[in-house]
Amino acid sequence: RAPTSGLNNNLQDWVNRRPPHGIRGRHPKILYMTQVGVQPPTFALFVKNRDALHFSYERYLINQMRETYGFTGTPIRLHVRESRRRDYSDRPVIDAPNH
């Protein structure tokens, strides 16, 4: 099981390395990720503007987890969830740098 704090530190590195592109003028804001299951490894990714997250970015994150945590040959499930929070001001946000 991947600890949430370490997982989110890695998530921030992955997002900084390759920021997500938007769809139809909207940009996703990745908030955090947590592991919710172990057989198979299952993760929940919380995002603002979920519909703007392209499926190829989900694959990118899965590949990064596979490489970082040694999940080679193991199916990984990633459930992308729209964050229900309306006020994000008190939560640290993993945001891509502007390029």
ZITA-V195093 format. One record per pair of residues at least 12 apart in sequence whose ideal C-beta (glycine too) atoms are under 10 Angstrom apart, sorted by the first residue. I is the first residue (numbers start at 0). GAP is how many residues later the second one is. D is the distance in Angstrom with one decimal. If there is no record, write none. Layout:
BEGIN
{{I:GAP:D} {I:GAP:D}}
END
This chain:
BEGIN
{{0:34:5.7} {0:36:9.3} {0:37:6.0} {0:40:8.5} {0:68:9.8} {1:31:9.0} {1:32:8.8} {1:33:5.0} {1:36:9.7} {1:39:7.9} {1:41:8.1} {1:63:7.8} {1:66:8.6} {1:67:5.8} {1:69:9.7} {2:31:9.6} {2:32:8.4} {3:28:7.7} {3:29:7.8} {3:30:4.9} {3:31:7.2} {4:27:10.0} {5:62:9.3} {5:63:9.4} {6:25:8.5} {6:26:5.5} {6:27:6.9} {6:28:6.6} {6:36:7.7} {6:58:8.2} {6:61:9.1} {6:62:8.6} {7:22:9.8} {7:23:9.3} {7:24:5.3} {7:25:6.2} {7:26:8.1} {7:84:8.8} {7:86:7.1} {8:85:9.7} {9:23:8.8} {9:51:9.8} {9:54:7.3} {9:55:7.9} {9:58:5.7} {9:59:8.6} {10:19:6.9} {10:20:9.6} {10:21:7.2} {10:22:5.1} {10:32:9.6} {10:34:8.1} {10:50:7.6} {10:53:8.4} {10:54:9.1} {10:83:5.9} {11:18:8.7} {11:20:9.4} {11:80:9.0} {11:81:9.8} {11:82:4.8} {11:83:9.1} {11:84:9.8} {12:51:8.6} {12:55:9.2} {12:81:9.5} {13:16:9.2} {13:19:9.8} {13:43:9.8} {13:46:7.5} {13:47:6.3} {13:49:9.5} {13:50:4.7} {13:51:8.7} {13:53:9.9} {13:54:8.5} {13:80:9.1} {14:13:10.0} {14:14:9.9} {14:15:5.6} {14:42:9.4} {14:45:9.8} {14:46:8.7} {14:49:9.8} {14:79:5.3} {14:80:7.6} {14:81:5.4} {14:82:8.9} {15:78:8.4} {15:79:9.1} {15:80:6.9} {15:81:6.2} {16:43:9.5} {16:47:8.5} {16:79:9.5} {16:80:9.9} {17:39:8.0} {17:42:6.2} {17:43:9.4} {17:46:8.8} {17:78:8.4} {18:38:9.2} {18:76:8.5} {18:77:2.9} {18:78:6.6} {18:79:8.4} {18:80:6.6} {19:27:8.7} {19:29:9.8} {19:32:8.0} {19:33:6.1} {19:34:7.1} {19:36:9.5} {19:37:4.7} {19:38:9.5} {19:40:8.5} {19:41:9.2} {19:76:6.3} {20:31:8.7} {20:32:9.3} {20:33:6.4} {20:35:8.9} {20:36:7.4} {20:75:9.2} {21:27:7.8} {21:30:4.9} {21:31:8.7} {21:32:8.4} {22:26:9.0} {22:28:7.1} {22:29:4.8} {22:30:7.7} {22:31:5.9} {22:34:10.0} {23:27:8.5} {23:28:7.3} {24:27:8.6} {25:22:9.9} {25:23:5.2} {25:24:9.9} {25:25:7.1} {25:26:3.9} {25:27:9.6} {26:21:9.2} {26:22:6.5} {26:25:5.7} {26:26:9.2} {26:68:9.6} {26:69:8.3} {27:17:9.7} {27:19:5.1} {27:20:6.9} {27:21:4.8} {27:22:6.8} {27:23:8.3} {27:24:4.5} {27:25:4.1} {27:26:8.5} {27:29:7.8} {27:52:8.9} {27:54:9.9} {27:68:9.1} {28:17:9.7} {28:18:6.6} {28:19:4.0} {28:20:6.2} {28:21:9.8} {28:23:8.8} {28:24:9.5} {28:54:8.5} {28:59:7.7} {28:64:6.2} {28:65:8.1} {28:66:6.3} {28:67:8.6} {29:15:6.9} {29:16:7.8} {29:17:5.5} {29:18:8.2} {29:19:9.8} {29:23:7.9} {29:27:9.0} {29:31:8.7} {29:50:9.5} {29:53:9.7} {29:63:8.0} {29:64:4.9} {29:65:7.7} {29:66:7.9} {30:14:8.4} {30:15:4.5} {30:16:6.4} {30:17:6.4} {30:50:9.6} {30:52:5.4} {30:54:8.0} {30:57:7.2} {30:60:6.6} {30:61:8.7} {30:62:6.1} {30:63:6.6} {30:64:9.4} {31:12:9.0} {31:13:7.9} {31:14:5.4} {31:15:9.3} {31:51:8.7} {31:59:7.9} {31:60:8.4} {31:61:8.8} {31:62:6.8} {32:12:4.8} {32:13:7.2} {32:14:9.5} {32:28:7.9} {32:32:8.9} {32:45:8.4} {32:46:10.0} {32:47:9.7} {32:61:8.8} {33:12:8.0} {34:30:9.5} {34:34:9.5} {35:41:8.8} {35:43:7.4} {36:40:7.2} {36:42:9.4} {38:35:9.4} {38:36:9.9} {39:31:8.7} {39:34:6.2} {39:35:4.6} {39:36:6.5} {39:37:5.9} {40:21:9.7} {40:24:7.6} {40:25:9.3} {40:28:7.7} {40:30:5.9} {40:33:6.4} {40:34:8.0} {40:35:5.2} {40:36:7.2} {40:37:9.4} {41:33:9.5} {41:34:7.7} {41:35:4.2} {41:36:7.8} {41:37:6.9} {42:18:8.4} {42:19:8.5} {42:22:7.1} {42:33:7.2} {42:34:7.0} {42:35:5.2} {42:36:7.1} {42:37:9.5} {43:33:9.4} {43:34:8.1} {43:35:5.0} {43:36:8.1} {43:37:5.7} {44:12:9.9} {44:13:7.8} {44:16:7.0} {44:33:5.9} {44:34:7.0} {44:35:4.9} {44:36:6.9} {44:38:9.9} {45:33:9.7} {45:34:8.2} {45:35:5.4} {45:36:7.9} {45:37:4.6} {45:38:9.0} {45:39:8.6} {45:45:9.6} {45:48:9.9} {46:33:5.8} {46:34:7.1} {46:35:6.6} {46:36:6.5} {46:47:9.8} {47:34:7.4} {47:35:5.4} {47:37:8.2} {47:38:9.8} {47:40:6.8} {47:45:8.3} {48:33:8.0} {48:34:9.4} {49:30:5.7} {49:31:7.0} {49:32:4.1} {49:33:8.2} {50:29:9.7} {50:31:8.1} {52:27:6.1} {52:29:9.8} {54:25:9.3} {56:23:9.4} {57:20:5.6} {57:21:9.9} {57:22:6.3} {58:19:8.9} {60:15:9.2} {60:17:6.5} {60:19:9.3} {61:13:9.4} {61:14:5.0} {61:15:8.8} {61:16:5.6} {62:13:9.1} {64:13:8.1}}
END
